[in-house]
Amino acid sequence: MEITPDQQQQARFWRKYLRLTRAGVPVLRAFQIVEDESDDACWKAVAHELRRGIERGTSLSEAMLEGSYSFSLSVLEMIRTAERRGAWDDILEELVDGLLDGTFE
């Protein structure tokens, strides 16, 4: 199955976030770095909106729902599960793999 450019960009977005947080970078700083280093205007804005939502005290999944970018139900459920279980590394890795193999939109 061929993946779309948006799936590729989203996978790159989450993979960078995963690698930063796995290395111990705090969540807000990780989103700031993703935003600053993004060469895609849409994903730069997504990182900004998510960071701002978290700064206001919302969860990541709530910030994803409030933002202008529409995440698929699969992606939202994966993030909600990570929030509940605290298994961020494993779940984000699965999310990236799912985007790159066309399982998730």
Secondary structure, DSSP 4 states (H G I P E B T S, - for coil): -PPPHHHHHHHHHHHHHHHHHHTT--HHHHHHHHHHH---HHHHHHHHHHHHHHHTT--HHHHHHHSSS---HHHHHHHHHHHHH--HHHHHHHHHHHHHTTS--
